Amino acid sequence: MLGCLPALSGSFGLAVGCCRRNLVCRNRVIQICCSLVVFSLLSILGFNNIVLAANLLPINQQLFVPNIAPDSHRLSNIQLAVHFRPGGVDQNQIGDTDSYDVRLTQLLYSNECPGCDLRGANLQRKVLNGAKLPRADLNGARFDEAELSAADLTGAYLFGANLSQAKLRGTQLINADLRKANLSRADLQGAYLLLANLRKADLRGARLTGAFLNGADLTGARFSRADLTDADLTNAIVNQSDIDNAILCRTRLPWGDISRDCG
């Protein structure tokens, strides 16, 4: 019986050691969880100083955080990108590939897909005259050299879309988001662009004869060699210097009618 005591003592010591190690691990897990809670609360409250936040962590061995000063310019750029995030449709092209293919097929066969998410779709040179795409999310889509005459794109999202050399005669783009869209050399004769957002859009060489741009935001848009003959820009937001190189003939501008380039 006495001979067993050393073995029992050793087993007891091993058990105590394991308990101690488990207790230490449990405490460390609790401390890490508390740290995550602190970080979450600081993020919700808009706490920007990550170095000071790391020093507040309730852990014995704090994580190493490089002492990097916040870049206010970089933060402002991020906020701007979030603020102006285009779109608004909840569907996701990448995460829901099957549904995306179904919507694309629907457009190509029925010529309509109102409110659809077709972000980044490649519709280059497609014939979509008279297509019904109101409120569709077409951000970054490719429509270069496509035919979209008389199509309904009212309220559509076309941020950064490529519509270069596209045919858009009589197309309804009322209240459409065309910021940074490429409309160079596009045929927009008689197009309805009322209240459209065309900030920084590329309209160089575009044909806007008889187009309706009433109330459109044309801030920073490029109009070099664009034909604005008989176009109506009443109440549009546009700088005079931005259209100096455009063709102006019987053009209605916010500051009056101009027929400078009539032959």
N, C-alpha and C positions, 0 to 999 in steps of 0.2 A: 504493500500500500504506500509506504514511504517512498519507494522507488518511482512511483508514478507522479509524485509531487513536482519534480523538475519539469516533466512533460506538461502537466496541467498549468504550471506557472508560466511556461513558455507560450502555451495556447492562449492563456488569459492576457498576457502582455501583447500578443499579436492582435487579439480582438480589440483591446483598448486602443492600440495604434490605429487600427482600421476605423474605429469609431471617431477618433480624433481627426483622421484624414477626411472622413465623410463630413464631419462637422465643419471643418475648414472649407471644404468644397461647397457645402450648403450655404455657408456665410458668404463666400465669394459670389455664388449665384445670386443671392439676395442683394448684394452690393451692386452687381452689374445691372440687375433689374431696376434698382433705385436710380442708377445712373441714367438708364434709358428714359425713365419717367421724367427726370430732371431735364434732360435734353429736349424731350417732347414739349414740356411746359415752356421752356425757354424759346423754342421755335414758334409756338403758338403766340407767345407774347411779343414776338419780333425781336428777340435778343440776338444781336449781330456779332458780339465779341466772343468768338469761339474759344479764344485763349482763356479769358476769364471764366467762361462757362466750364471749361475743363478743370479749372482750379476749384470749382465749387462741387465737383463730383464727390459723393460720399464713399470713396474707395481709398484703401491704404496706399496702393500703388497706382498713381494716376497715369492715364494714357498720355503718351507723348503727342503734343500738338505743336506743329511749327509756328513760330511767332511771325505770322504773315499779316500785314496790315490790310484791312478791307479795301478793295478797289472800288471806290464809289462810282467811277465811270462804267466799270464792268457791271456793277449791280444795277445801274440805271438802264443799261442796255437790256439786261435780262427782264427787268420790269416792263420795259417798252415792248419787248417781244411777247410777253404774256398778255399785256393789255390789248395788243392789237392782234391777238391770235385769231386768224380767220376761221370761218366755218361756224359750227354750232350744231351740226348733226351728230347724234350720239354714236351712230354706227362707225365701225372702224374697218377700213379696207384691208389692212394687213392682218388684223386679228380675226376677220370673218371673210376669208377668201371665197368660200362657196357662195355666200350671199352676194358678195361683190360681183362675182362672175354672172350670177343670175340677173342682177340689176343692169349690168353692161349688156347682156344679151337682150334684156327687155327693151333697152333703148334702141339697139340696132335693128330689132325686128318690128317693134311697135312704134318707134319714133317718138316715144314719150317715156318719161321717168321723173315725174314731179317730186321734188324734195329728196331725190336720191343722193346717196353718198357715192360719188365717182371721183374722189380726189386722186389726182395723178393719172387719170385714165389717158391712154394713148388713142386719140381719135383723129390722128393726123390723116388729112385727105379724105375723111369720111363724108358722105353725102347725108346731111341731116337737115335739109330744108324743111321748115315748118315744124321742127321738133318742139315738143312740149317739155320744158325743163325749168319751170318756175321754182325758185327757192332751192334748186339743186346745189349740192356742195361739189364744185368743180375746181377747187383750189389746186393750182399746179398742173392742171390737165393740159394736154397738147391738142390744139385744134388748128395747128398751122396748116394752111392750104385747104382747110375743110370748108364745106358749104353749109352755112347756117342761115341762109336768107329766110326772112319771115318767121324765124324761130322765136319761141317765147322763153326768154331767160330773165324774166322779171324777178328781181330779188335774189338772183343767183349769186353764189360765191365763186369768184374767178380770180382770187388773189394770186398773182404771179403766173397766171395761165398764159400759154403761148397761143395767140390768135394771129400770128404773123401771116399775111397774105390770105387770110380767111375771107370768105364772102359772107357779109352780114347785112345785106341790103334789106331794109325795113325790119330788121330784127329788134325785138323788144328787150331792151336792157335797162328798163326803168328800175331805179334804186338798186342796181347791181353793184357788187363789190369788185371793182376792176383795178384795185391798187397794184401797182408794179406789173400790170399785165402788159404783154408784148402785142401791140396792135399795129406794128409797123407794116405799112403797105397793105393794110386790110381795107376791104371795100365796105364802108359803112354808110353808103348813100341812103338817105332817108331813114337811118336807124334812130330808134327812140332811146336816148340816153338821159332822160330826165332824172334828176336827183341821183345820178350814178356817182360812185366814188372812183375817180380816175387819178387819184394822187400818184404822182411819179410814174404814170403809165407812159409807154412808148408809143406815140402816135405819128412817128416820123414817116412821111410819105403816104399816110392814110388818106383815103377818099371819104370825106365827111360832107359831101355836097348834099344840102338839104337836110342834114341831120339835126335832131332836136336835142340840145344839150342844156335845156333850161334848168337852172338850179344845180347843175353838176359841179362837183368839186374837182377842179383841174389843177390844183396846186402842184407845182413841180413837174407837170406833164410836159413831154417833149413834142413840139409841133413842127419841127423843121420839115419844110416842103409838104406839109399836110394841106389838103384842099378843103377850105372852109367856105366855099362858095355857097351862098344862100343858107348857110347854117345859122341856127338860132341858139345863141349863148346867153340869152336874157337871164339875169340873176345868177349866172354862173360865177363860181369862185375861180378867178384866173388872173394871173399877172400879165400886164401888157407886154412885158419883155419876153414872156414865154411864147407869145404868138407872133413876134416880130418877123420870124422867118417862115410863117405860114402864108398860104394864098388866101387873101381876104378880098372877096367880091360880093357885095350885097350881104355882108356878114353882119348879123345883129349881135353886138357885144354889150356888156353891161354899161359901158360908157357911151354907147351910141352906135349907129350903123356906119360901116366902113366899106368903101368900094375901091380900095387902093389898087388892086391888081386886076381889075376888069379889063379885058382886052378890047 
